[in-house]
């Protein structure tokens, strides 16, 4: 409503014709057959012609007018502003509505009204909800013919969603019939081929037939194909319900079958003989030794000589633990590799078996070493027993060659396993009081440093062995009281530390600190 006018009782007559049902649907007619609609049939339907309407326009109008109730009235000889227009709002005799019709006899006091029930139904019939729905469904069943320079399209759309199409184009002719649930059949004809498809959505089945100069191809919804040309049929599976005798086959085919049958008989005889032999071989590995074209399965294999390439070491669950294989296909050179390290010798001829001397050996550390993956060390020297530990082996370095991580040590200690046996049953003189080491612990002096002649500037942290020795002396202890300090071997040797010996001292000091903190907290409370 553009303007609103107040008349009140300044009129000669007024009739209140009631309030129409609220607007619940908006329908715009594109043409005689096509409509766009939105809403439901619980109330009044607003219908208008609009050839340029869109669904968005219909939805927008419905959002504005939904729930509006049309007030019907008839007012005679009203005193109103001459500038009033149809569609303006008016309040007369306490009723507010819209000016839908004006009758002016020239007296200056026109009559205004909004059509009453009977007249409204005559001009804008609505009927009941079922009648409106039925009429709209009939209007929604429409056909459409589209013609362009390149094609002619005939399309019929039913109210329930069924669609039939016929398309005639320059390069092809196609038809399609589709049901409500989406099942369809279609035929497409081009210069090169004719394709027919039938698809059942509910069953999930479909077949496509394509006829081309190459032959006939039938494809189902699972992708399986059957190809037919003038001379043969190609399919993944061929099921024949009739009878084909051997004589019906071509002579060359009969010969191939006979040859194959003879070969199969020979192979079966050889397999039976091999099976009899295998049954006679027994061992603790499942009671049998199994041999196939690639492997021999047996718990133990004994032979005077085995020839081959790599030897793979497996764990009990069959996982690969390591490999022993020839080095660079060179005669006599071996390489041993696991997930932790790789060991190889560049020239096995330099091995002196009597002195355990290897002139040049390579150890590749494959794991995480000093924040560097794939680090490796090249060593030259002699393998000799370690005088300080019975189960360790010391590698005395001579002249280092290749790439390695240098340091102040000239010995490398190797042990077969990182796990340290700590069973109390193997220990004696066990004491749980480490207070004798308190003064020694307090005298330790942690340091940070860089390695000489290493070419690296990275700062390391740790302890100085000489400082540890001095701390022992100041606390009244000797090297016999603490095995974490390793004295040099000879005058030119270097001190070493066994850092794991400091762990128990640290645990004891932490426990004392926690107890002291707890006592102080309880005292404060």
VOGU-3710 file (C-alpha; in Angstrom, 3 decimals, decimal comma):
1> xxxxxxxxxx> 0,000/0,000/0,000  1,516/3,309/-1,106  -0,498/5,687/1,108  -2,927/5,367/3,974  -6,059/7,470/4,372  -8,340/7,889/7,381  -12,058/8,386/6,695  -13,555/7,320/9,982  -17,324/7,961/9,980  -17,209/10,686/7,338
11> xxxxxxxxxx> -19,309/8,638/4,902  -22,967/7,871/4,244  -22,884/4,060/4,412  -20,532/1,160/5,307  -20,821/-2,626/5,051  -18,251/-5,039/6,590  -18,137/-8,172/4,376  -15,712/-10,158/6,551  -12,066/-11,230/6,303  -10,826/-13,651/3,668
21> xxxxxxxxxx> -8,587/-16,647/4,552  -4,851/-15,816/4,938  -2,664/-16,049/1,836  -0,722/-19,336/1,844  0,338/-19,740/-1,798  1,580/-17,529/-4,649  1,291/-18,707/-8,271  2,608/-16,829/-11,326  1,574/-17,918/-14,825  4,356/-17,906/-17,420
31> xxxxxxxxxx> 1,918/-18,799/-20,211  -1,188/-20,908/-20,720  0,661/-24,134/-19,840  3,537/-23,220/-17,535  3,341/-21,906/-13,976  5,636/-21,283/-11,023  4,210/-21,705/-7,523  5,283/-21,694/-3,874  3,464/-22,297/-0,567  0,661/-24,636/0,466
41> xxxxxxxxxx> -3,129/-24,900/0,077  -4,127/-24,205/3,661  -5,423/-20,728/2,757  -5,951/-18,287/-0,085  -3,914/-18,539/-3,324  -2,678/-15,349/-4,974  -2,544/-15,852/-8,783  -1,187/-13,460/-11,424  0,184/-13,511/-14,992  3,930/-12,869/-15,234
51> xxxxxxxxxx> 5,713/-14,254/-18,351  9,134/-13,230/-16,971  8,673/-14,772/-13,523  11,291/-16,932/-11,843  11,048/-19,231/-8,855  13,031/-16,699/-6,829  10,402/-14,024/-7,584  7,596/-16,366/-6,509  9,424/-17,217/-3,279  10,053/-13,546/-2,558
61> xxxxxxxxxx> 6,396/-12,534/-3,056  5,235/-15,382/-0,832  7,623/-14,263/1,916  6,074/-10,775/1,821  2,360/-11,678/1,699  2,157/-15,021/3,538  -0,423/-14,787/6,295  -2,040/-11,583/4,945  -5,854/-11,654/5,326  -7,966/-9,740/2,844
71> xxxxxxxxxx> -10,570/-7,481/4,547  -13,737/-7,069/2,423  -15,963/-3,962/2,755  -18,222/-1,495/0,870  -18,122/2,264/1,815  -20,493/4,852/0,211  -19,869/8,601/-0,338  -16,626/8,812/1,559  -14,843/12,102/2,195  -11,304/11,306/1,041
81> xxxxxxxxxx> -8,299/13,085/-0,386  -8,568/13,307/-4,220  -4,951/12,060/-4,482  -5,933/8,557/-3,336  -5,188/5,647/-5,742  -6,109/1,997/-6,072  -4,002/-0,065/-3,727  -3,809/2,598/-1,013  -4,830/1,738/2,495  -8,024/3,144/4,042
91> xxxxxxxxxx> -9,581/3,155/7,516  -13,339/3,585/7,403  -15,824/3,028/10,237  -13,057/1,382/12,273  -12,089/-1,142/9,567  -8,697/-1,042/7,842  -8,335/-2,505/4,333  -7,180/-1,710/0,823  -8,926/0,383/-1,861  -9,620/-2,191/-4,569
101> xxxxxxxxxx> -12,435/-0,425/-6,451  -13,625/3,244/-6,719  -16,955/4,569/-8,075  -16,927/8,360/-8,631  -20,141/10,145/-9,797  -18,453/13,568/-9,918  -19,940/14,805/-6,618  -16,532/14,812/-4,926  -17,584/12,020/-2,546  -16,709/8,726/-4,284
111> xxxxxxxxxx> -17,523/5,237/-3,068  -14,690/2,737/-2,324  -14,805/-0,985/-1,742  -12,887/-4,269/-1,548  -14,944/-6,965/-3,422  -17,149/-9,145/-1,289  -17,087/-12,941/-0,982  -19,302/-13,805/-3,942  -17,769/-11,276/-6,311  -14,227/-12,220/-5,273
121> xxxxxxxxxx> -14,817/-15,896/-5,901  -16,317/-15,032/-9,285  -13,239/-13,076/-10,377  -10,606/-15,057/-8,461  -12,014/-18,528/-7,720  -9,981/-20,521/-5,237  -12,026/-23,593/-4,349  -10,917/-25,887/-1,546  -7,373/-27,197/-0,978  -7,989/-30,402/-2,939
131> xxxxxxxxxx> -9,474/-28,501/-5,860  -6,530/-26,084/-5,932  -4,002/-28,944/-5,829  -5,816/-30,803/-8,628  -6,008/-27,725/-10,854  -2,361/-26,948/-10,285  -1,234/-30,512/-11,107  -3,131/-30,316/-14,396  -1,406/-27,020/-15,173  2,000/-28,479/-14,296
141> xxxxxxxxxx> 1,667/-31,259/-16,876  3,018/-29,406/-19,834  4,743/-29,923/-23,125  7,355/-27,770/-24,753  8,775/-27,547/-28,257  12,081/-25,772/-28,701  13,460/-24,959/-32,126  16,936/-23,571/-32,819  19,209/-23,503/-35,828  20,898/-26,699/-34,612
151> xxxxxxxxxx> 18,101/-28,802/-33,087  14,409/-29,370/-32,486  13,473/-30,575/-29,002  10,070/-31,929/-27,925  9,669/-32,317/-24,156  6,694/-33,448/-22,075  6,863/-33,043/-18,281  4,222/-34,668/-16,078  3,209/-33,294/-12,703  4,564/-36,389/-10,915
161> xxxxxxxxxx> 8,045/-36,033/-12,397  7,816/-38,247/-15,468  9,658/-36,902/-18,518  9,608/-37,799/-22,196  12,018/-36,164/-24,642  12,680/-36,265/-28,372  15,688/-34,391/-29,704  16,551/-34,034/-33,397  19,950/-32,441/-33,945  22,381/-32,003/-36,785
171> xxxxxxxxxx> 24,635/-34,847/-35,604  22,226/-37,111/-33,711  18,656/-38,111/-32,907  17,853/-39,142/-29,342  14,836/-40,142/-27,266  14,497/-40,569/-23,511  11,675/-41,713/-21,223  12,168/-41,286/-17,464  10,011/-42,437/-14,542  9,366/-40,686/-11,246
181> xxxxxxxxxx> 12,020/-42,633/-9,308  14,684/-41,978/-11,995  14,604/-45,185/-14,061  14,900/-44,464/-17,753  15,396/-45,820/-21,242  17,095/-43,924/-24,056  18,084/-44,383/-27,703  20,730/-42,255/-29,417  21,512/-42,478/-33,112  24,566/-40,878/-34,735
191> xxxxxxxxxx> 26,382/-41,419/-37,999  28,888/-43,708/-36,250  26,688/-45,769/-33,928  23,312/-46,463/-32,304  23,201/-46,706/-28,515  20,264/-47,938/-26,426  20,260/-47,873/-22,613  17,793/-49,213/-20,032  18,417/-48,363/-16,358  16,368/-49,611/-13,360
201> xxxxxxxxxx> 17,199/-47,444/-10,328  15,300/-49,553/-7,785  17,052/-52,809/-8,745  20,387/-51,142/-9,483  20,532/-52,884/-12,874  21,172/-51,510/-16,314  22,173/-52,579/-19,804  23,609/-50,579/-22,690  23,594/-51,839/-26,285  25,894/-50,141/-28,803
211> xxxxxxxxxx> 25,870/-50,988/-32,512  28,834/-49,738/-34,533  30,766/-50,839/-37,627  33,148/-52,720/-35,275  30,348/-54,910/-33,949  27,816/-55,016/-31,124  28,801/-54,284/-27,521  26,563/-54,995/-24,516  27,655/-53,455/-21,203  25,901/-53,936/-17,867
221> xxxxxxxxxx> 25,847/-51,586/-14,879  28,804/-53,462/-13,295  31,080/-52,789/-16,261  31,074/-56,314/-17,744  31,090/-56,393/-21,547  30,071/-58,784/-24,295  31,406/-57,976/-27,765  30,000/-59,525/-30,939  31,345/-59,050/-34,431  30,882/-61,031/-37,603
231> xxxxxxxxxx> 33,269/-63,788/-36,558  33,450/-64,163/-32,775  31,899/-63,463/-29,369  34,088/-62,064/-26,566  32,817/-62,200/-22,954  34,157/-62,693/-19,435  31,734/-65,592/-18,882  29,882/-67,568/-21,548  26,978/-69,761/-20,400  25,494/-72,051/-23,029
241> xxxxxxxxxx> 22,303/-73,942/-22,322  22,433/-75,960/-25,537  24,736/-78,830/-26,564  27,983/-78,478/-28,561  29,698/-81,698/-29,626  33,441/-82,081/-30,129  32,900/-82,670/-33,835  31,262/-79,263/-34,150  34,616/-77,607/-33,444  37,110/-76,707/-36,154
251> xxxxxxxxxx> 39,856/-79,252/-36,829  42,657/-76,978/-35,612  40,706/-76,336/-32,403  40,255/-80,064/-31,878  44,023/-80,530/-32,301  44,802/-77,839/-29,726  42,391/-79,387/-27,227  43,892/-82,837/-27,692  47,413/-81,420/-27,243  46,377/-79,542/-24,137
261> xxxxxxxxxx> 44,755/-82,663/-22,718  47,950/-84,666/-23,276  50,079/-81,980/-21,612  47,667/-81,815/-18,686  47,882/-85,592/-18,204  51,688/-85,444/-18,187  51,664/-82,560/-15,717  49,232/-84,409/-13,462  51,451/-87,497/-13,447  54,507/-85,387/-12,548
271> xxxxxxxxxx> 52,573/-83,619/-9,800  51,420/-86,925/-8,314  54,994/-88,204/-8,317  56,256/-85,005/-6,669  53,480/-85,181/-4,097  54,477/-88,729/-3,194  58,085/-87,592/-2,725  57,071/-84,615/-0,593  54,925/-86,789/1,641  58,053/-88,873/2,401
281> xxxxxxxxxx> 60,075/-85,805/3,485  59,403/-84,854/7,069  60,910/-82,387/9,524  59,930/-80,553/12,657  58,700/-77,541/10,642  55,066/-78,605/10,507  56,173/-82,169/9,902  56,870/-81,543/6,196  59,202/-79,738/3,830  57,272/-77,792/1,209
291> xxxxxxxxxx> 58,765/-76,809/-2,136  57,111/-74,579/-4,703  58,438/-72,690/-7,698  59,952/-69,911/-5,562  60,656/-71,123/-2,008  61,584/-74,064/0,205  59,811/-74,119/3,571  61,665/-76,025/6,272  62,773/-75,396/9,834  66,328/-76,650/9,168
301> xxxxxxxxxx> 68,174/-76,995/5,870  71,493/-78,889/5,931  73,798/-79,125/2,930  77,488/-79,376/2,221  77,285/-76,315/0,005  74,689/-73,562/-0,578  75,015/-71,145/-3,450  72,991/-67,978/-3,939  72,765/-64,242/-3,443  71,361/-62,476/-0,411
311> xxxxxxxxxx> 70,542/-64,246/2,861  67,575/-62,658/4,659  67,311/-63,086/8,443  63,702/-63,320/9,627  62,206/-62,846/13,088  59,880/-65,445/14,641  56,866/-63,659/13,138  58,400/-63,644/9,658  59,500/-59,977/9,575  62,808/-59,072/7,906
321> xxxxxxxxxx> 65,473/-58,402/10,568  68,627/-58,178/8,470  70,402/-59,133/5,251  73,773/-60,634/4,367  74,672/-60,171/0,711  77,646/-59,728/-1,648  79,160/-56,247/-1,726  78,941/-54,618/-5,154  78,992/-58,065/-6,802  82,717/-58,268/-5,958
331> xxxxxxxxxx> 84,124/-61,713/-5,267  84,589/-62,535/-1,599  83,221/-59,250/-0,208  80,154/-59,375/2,015  77,874/-56,739/3,482  75,692/-57,193/6,587  72,811/-54,779/7,152  70,021/-54,429/9,722  67,675/-51,595/10,643  70,310/-50,337/13,109
341> xxxxxxxxxx> 73,634/-50,613/11,247  75,371/-51,732/8,077  78,827/-53,327/8,163  81,020/-54,001/5,147  84,738/-54,409/4,308  86,252/-52,823/1,211  88,856/-55,542/0,641  88,565/-58,907/2,320  92,084/-59,793/1,173  93,397/-57,403/3,822
351> xxxxxxxxxx> 91,890/-59,520/6,605  94,522/-61,192/8,801  92,612/-64,005/10,494  95,351/-64,645/13,061  95,418/-61,064/14,402  91,785/-60,089/13,723  93,126/-57,170/11,707  90,940/-55,432/9,145  92,810/-52,736/7,288  89,678/-50,793/6,317
361> xxxxxxxxxx> 86,116/-51,442/7,543  82,957/-49,419/7,114  80,111/-49,120/9,648  77,035/-47,267/8,393  74,845/-46,076/11,268  71,379/-46,076/9,744  69,436/-45,007/12,837  69,131/-41,581/14,474  72,701/-40,573/15,304  73,452/-37,130/16,779
371> xxxxxxxxxx> 70,416/-35,515/15,127  71,487/-36,780/11,685  69,834/-39,546/9,685  72,059/-41,796/7,645  75,290/-40,802/9,412  78,177/-43,186/8,894  81,643/-43,814/10,293  84,706/-45,179/8,477  87,212/-46,909/10,774  90,730/-48,298/10,416
381> xxxxxxxxxx> 92,364/-50,284/13,211  92,491/-53,500/15,223  89,808/-55,343/17,142  91,165/-56,183/20,621  89,505/-57,239/23,921  88,517/-54,478/26,340  90,443/-54,913/29,593  87,753/-53,083/31,615  84,655/-55,046/30,534  84,503/-58,705/29,795
391> xxxxxxxxxx> 81,691/-58,753/27,216  82,708/-55,601/25,329  85,052/-55,287/22,354  87,267/-52,246/21,910  88,138/-50,997/18,456  91,510/-49,213/18,518  91,521/-46,482/15,868  94,504/-45,985/13,684  94,436/-43,373/10,942  90,776/-42,379/10,308
401> xxxxxxxxxx> 89,772/-42,349/6,663  86,686/-41,233/4,812  83,887/-39,517/6,701  83,244/-39,946/10,418  82,230/-37,887/13,422  85,563/-37,027/15,137  85,945/-36,651/18,865  88,458/-36,838/21,671  88,155/-40,653/21,874  90,429/-43,196/20,254
411> xxxxxxxxxx> 88,371/-46,209/21,367  84,870/-47,318/20,353  83,107/-49,851/22,571  80,648/-52,208/20,922  78,122/-54,354/22,735  75,747/-56,870/21,194  72,552/-55,621/22,929  71,495/-52,345/24,611  69,611/-54,167/27,420  71,550/-54,322/30,718
421> xxxxxxxxxx> 70,836/-57,292/32,988  69,805/-55,951/36,406  68,412/-58,959/38,234  68,768/-58,553/42,046  69,555/-62,256/42,296  72,820/-61,559/40,473  73,857/-58,742/42,812  75,489/-58,766/46,267  76,338/-56,153/48,913  73,107/-54,331/47,919
431> xxxxxxxxxx> 72,533/-51,065/49,872  69,636/-48,662/49,380  71,304/-45,740/51,206  73,266/-43,563/48,772  73,912/-40,728/51,231  77,652/-41,419/51,041  77,504/-39,932/47,527  75,762/-36,661/48,541  78,979/-34,676/48,830  80,238/-36,178/45,550
441> xxxxxxxxxx> 76,968/-35,278/43,791  77,129/-31,684/45,079  80,734/-31,385/43,882  79,927/-32,325/40,269  80,349/-29,469/37,808  78,197/-29,693/34,639  79,765/-27,924/31,650  79,035/-26,911/28,059  81,724/-27,210/25,402  82,643/-27,699/21,744
451> xxxxxxxxxx> 84,891/-30,486/20,400  88,349/-29,646/19,193  89,263/-30,284/15,545  85,721/-31,396/14,775  84,880/-28,721/12,244  81,594/-28,170/14,096  80,557/-25,284/16,314  77,626/-27,057/17,967  77,697/-26,640/21,756  77,535/-29,864/23,783
461> xxxxxxxxxx> 76,705/-30,382/27,453  78,083/-32,965/29,876  80,783/-33,492/32,517  84,560/-33,366/32,469  86,174/-36,655/33,525  88,941/-34,843/35,409  86,287/-32,793/37,251  84,528/-36,029/38,242  87,834/-37,433/39,551  88,415/-34,276/41,584
471> xxxxxxxxxx> 84,859/-34,448/43,003  85,520/-38,029/44,156  88,684/-36,943/45,976  86,997/-33,942/47,630  84,147/-36,147/48,896  86,540/-38,728/50,323  85,769/-41,379/47,693  88,035/-43,258/45,307  87,646/-44,732/41,822  86,778/-48,059/43,453
481> xxxxxxxxxx> 83,697/-46,440/45,030  82,295/-45,249/41,677  82,608/-47,110/38,351  81,344/-44,191/36,270  84,898/-42,871/35,851  87,165/-44,829/33,467  90,846/-43,992/33,913  93,019/-43,632/30,814  94,731/-46,699/29,400  98,361/-45,605/29,311
491> xxxxxxxxxx> 99,907/-42,183/29,626  98,537/-40,858/26,339  95,030/-42,299/26,747  91,911/-40,260/27,465  89,534/-40,365/30,414  86,046/-41,736/29,793  82,730/-41,656/31,660  79,962/-44,187/31,958  77,037/-41,785/32,191  74,549/-44,525/33,129
501> xxxxxxxxxx> 76,269/-44,742/36,547  75,036/-41,204/37,319  71,342/-42,150/36,849  70,870/-43,745/40,281  72,516/-40,698/41,952  70,144/-38,333/40,136  67,094/-40,442/41,108  68,166/-40,430/44,775  68,687/-36,646/44,826  65,300/-36,043/43,141
511> xxxxxxxxxx> 63,555/-38,229/45,722  65,182/-36,249/48,557  64,101/-32,969/46,967  60,511/-34,185/46,589  60,430/-35,272/50,240  61,828/-31,911/51,360  59,308/-29,997/49,239  56,463/-32,062/50,718  57,674/-31,368/54,285  57,911/-27,632/53,607
521> xxxxx> 54,431/-27,562/52,043  52,949/-29,359/55,056  54,719/-26,939/57,399  53,262/-23,919/55,575  49,751/-25,340/55,739
//
